[in-house]
Amino acid sequence: MKTIGKLILLAALLTGIAMAYLPQTTFACSCAEPKPITDAAEGAQIVFAGKVADVTEAKSKQGFSIKNIQFETETVYKGEAGSRITVWTGSGGGDCGFFFQKGMSYLVYAYASGPDGNRDEPGTGICTRTKALSQSQGDLDLLGQGMPPNKDLDQPIADSAKDIDVKLPWPLLAGVVAVIAASIAIGLLLRKKRGAGR
């Protein structure tokens, strides 16, 4: 019986460790040379300057992590945008997502490229000309004066709590549970062994 118990304990421990290190889906981002300003603006659905009001994490229908960035629109250079606009981007790293910081202003080149194939959802990333507004003077000189946002197009303010989709690292949690179970089993076996030795 002792050998079977040890084998079960060892199997549980190894399974937990293996599950913690299962390969996860990864992506790599590779960008071509940035397009010239006029070409980038021409291909974009919307080009605007705006201040980040909110950043929420979400999942696309395919299960990819994305971020919805809500901007307070300051100036529109191409397309139409209300005083608030939401643009999606990847979560960062290998999916070419752009890192937006709440409270900072950016010049955003957004393209009709919704994460689920919905071309009505403007998106951006690190392979576009999107950048901090403070680093955009060359773009602004060529884009011109721009227009104020169209208040008739205002979007409702997103409920951040509703948009967050937390993904737990199940393989890691399973590994931790297996290690805890193995520790308890070892403790019980040692306790039983000590009790039998008395």
C-alpha positions as CSV (number, residue, x, y, z in Angstrom):
1,M,0.0,0.0,0.0
2,K,2.9,2.3,0.8
3,T,4.3,2.0,-2.8
4,I,0.9,2.7,-4.4
5,G,0.4,5.8,-2.2
6,K,3.9,7.1,-3.1
7,L,3.3,6.5,-6.8
8,I,0.0,8.4,-6.7
9,L,1.7,11.2,-4.8
10,L,4.5,11.3,-7.3
11,A,2.0,11.3,-10.2
12,A,0.0,14.1,-8.7
13,L,3.1,16.2,-8.1
14,L,4.5,15.6,-11.7
15,T,1.1,16.4,-13.2
16,G,0.9,19.6,-11.3
17,I,4.3,20.7,-12.4
18,A,3.7,19.7,-16.0
19,M,0.4,21.6,-16.1
20,A,2.1,24.8,-14.7
21,Y,4.5,24.7,-17.7
22,L,2.1,23.7,-20.5
23,P,2.8,25.9,-23.6
24,Q,0.5,28.9,-24.0
25,T,-0.5,30.5,-27.3
26,T,2.1,33.2,-28.1
27,F,2.3,35.8,-30.8
28,A,5.1,37.7,-32.4
29,C,4.9,41.2,-33.7
30,S,7.0,42.4,-36.6
31,C,6.4,45.8,-38.2
32,A,7.5,47.1,-41.6
33,E,8.9,50.6,-41.9
34,P,6.2,53.1,-40.9
35,K,4.2,54.6,-43.7
36,P,4.7,58.2,-44.7
37,I,2.3,60.5,-42.9
38,T,0.1,61.2,-45.9
39,D,-0.2,57.4,-46.8
40,A,-0.9,56.5,-43.2
41,A,-3.6,59.1,-42.9
42,E,-5.1,58.1,-46.2
43,G,-5.4,54.5,-45.2
44,A,-6.7,55.2,-41.7
45,Q,-10.4,55.2,-40.9
46,I,-9.9,58.0,-38.3
47,V,-7.0,60.2,-37.3
48,F,-7.4,62.2,-34.1
49,A,-5.7,63.7,-31.1
50,G,-7.1,62.7,-27.8
51,K,-6.5,62.2,-24.1
52,V,-6.8,58.6,-22.6
53,A,-9.8,58.6,-20.3
54,D,-10.0,54.9,-19.6
55,V,-8.3,51.6,-20.4
56,T,-10.2,48.4,-20.0
57,E,-9.2,44.8,-20.7
58,A,-11.5,42.6,-22.7
59,K,-11.6,39.4,-24.8
60,S,-12.4,39.2,-28.5
61,K,-14.9,36.5,-29.6
62,Q,-11.9,34.4,-30.6
63,G,-10.6,34.6,-27.0
64,F,-7.7,37.1,-27.6
65,S,-6.9,39.6,-24.9
66,I,-7.4,43.1,-26.1
67,K,-7.7,46.6,-24.6
68,N,-10.4,49.1,-25.2
69,I,-9.0,52.6,-24.9
70,Q,-11.5,55.4,-24.4
71,F,-10.3,58.8,-25.5
72,E,-11.6,62.3,-24.9
73,T,-11.2,63.6,-28.4
74,E,-9.5,66.9,-28.8
75,T,-9.0,67.3,-32.6
76,V,-10.1,65.2,-35.6
77,Y,-7.8,65.1,-38.6
78,K,-9.6,62.5,-40.7
79,G,-13.0,60.8,-40.4
80,E,-15.6,61.6,-37.8
81,A,-15.4,61.1,-34.0
82,G,-17.5,62.3,-31.1
83,S,-16.1,64.0,-28.0
84,R,-15.4,60.4,-26.8
85,I,-14.2,57.6,-28.9
86,T,-13.2,54.0,-28.1
87,V,-10.3,52.4,-30.0
88,W,-9.2,48.8,-29.5
89,T,-5.6,47.6,-29.4
90,G,-3.8,44.4,-28.6
91,S,-2.8,43.6,-25.0
92,G,0.8,44.4,-25.8
93,G,4.0,42.4,-26.5
94,G,3.7,40.0,-29.3
95,D,0.3,41.1,-30.6
96,C,1.4,44.6,-31.6
97,G,-0.8,46.3,-29.1
98,F,0.1,49.9,-28.3
99,F,0.7,50.8,-24.6
100,F,-1.6,53.7,-23.7
101,Q,-1.3,55.5,-20.4
102,K,-4.3,57.0,-18.8
103,G,-4.3,60.8,-18.7
104,M,-1.8,61.1,-21.5
105,S,-2.6,62.6,-25.0
106,Y,-1.9,60.8,-28.2
107,L,-2.1,61.2,-32.0
108,V,-4.0,58.1,-33.0
109,Y,-4.2,56.6,-36.5
110,A,-7.1,54.1,-36.2
111,Y,-8.0,51.6,-38.9
112,A,-11.2,49.7,-39.6
113,S,-10.0,46.4,-38.2
114,G,-12.2,45.2,-35.4
115,P,-10.8,42.3,-33.3
116,D,-13.7,40.1,-34.4
117,G,-13.8,41.2,-38.0
118,N,-16.2,44.0,-37.3
119,R,-14.8,46.8,-39.5
120,D,-16.8,49.4,-37.5
121,E,-14.5,49.1,-34.6
122,P,-11.4,51.3,-35.1
123,G,-8.1,49.7,-33.9
124,T,-4.5,50.8,-33.7
125,G,-1.2,49.3,-32.7
126,I,2.6,49.8,-32.6
127,C,2.9,49.3,-36.4
128,T,0.9,52.4,-37.1
129,R,2.0,56.1,-36.7
130,T,0.1,56.3,-33.4
131,K,2.3,58.0,-30.8
132,A,2.3,60.4,-27.9
133,L,1.0,63.8,-28.9
134,S,4.2,65.4,-27.5
135,Q,6.2,63.4,-30.2
136,S,3.9,64.1,-33.1
137,Q,4.8,67.6,-34.3
138,G,6.0,66.4,-37.7
139,D,2.7,64.6,-38.3
140,L,0.6,67.5,-37.0
141,D,2.4,69.9,-39.4
142,L,1.3,67.8,-42.4
143,L,-2.1,66.9,-41.1
144,G,-3.1,70.5,-40.8
145,Q,-5.4,72.2,-38.3
146,G,-8.1,69.5,-38.0
147,M,-11.6,69.8,-36.8
148,P,-13.3,69.7,-33.3
149,P,-15.1,66.5,-32.5
150,N,-18.6,66.0,-33.7
151,K,-20.7,66.0,-30.5
152,D,-23.6,64.3,-32.4
153,L,-21.5,61.2,-32.6
154,D,-20.8,60.9,-28.9
155,Q,-20.6,57.3,-27.6
156,P,-22.0,56.3,-24.2
157,I,-19.4,56.1,-21.5
158,A,-18.3,52.5,-21.1
159,D,-18.8,50.7,-17.7
160,S,-15.3,49.6,-16.9
161,A,-16.4,46.9,-14.5
162,K,-18.6,45.4,-17.2
163,D,-15.8,45.4,-19.8
164,I,-13.2,43.6,-17.7
165,D,-12.9,39.8,-18.4
166,V,-10.4,38.3,-16.0
167,K,-8.6,35.2,-17.3
168,L,-7.2,33.0,-14.6
169,P,-4.0,31.0,-15.4
170,W,-5.7,27.6,-15.0
171,P,-2.6,25.5,-15.6
172,L,-0.7,27.4,-12.9
173,L,-3.6,27.1,-10.5
174,A,-3.9,23.4,-11.2
175,G,-0.2,23.0,-10.5
176,V,-0.5,24.8,-7.2
177,V,-3.5,22.7,-6.2
178,A,-1.6,19.5,-7.1
179,V,1.4,20.6,-5.1
180,I,-0.8,21.4,-2.1
181,A,-2.6,18.1,-2.4
182,A,0.8,16.3,-2.6
183,S,2.1,18.1,0.5
184,I,-1.0,17.1,2.4
185,A,-0.7,13.5,1.3
186,I,3.0,13.5,2.3
187,G,2.1,15.0,5.7
188,L,-0.6,12.3,6.2
189,L,1.8,9.5,5.2
190,L,4.5,10.8,7.6
191,R,2.0,11.2,10.4
192,K,0.7,7.7,9.8
193,K,4.3,6.3,9.7
194,R,5.2,8.1,13.0
195,G,2.0,6.7,14.6
196,A,2.8,3.2,13.4
197,G,6.4,3.5,14.9
198,R,5.2,4.1,18.4
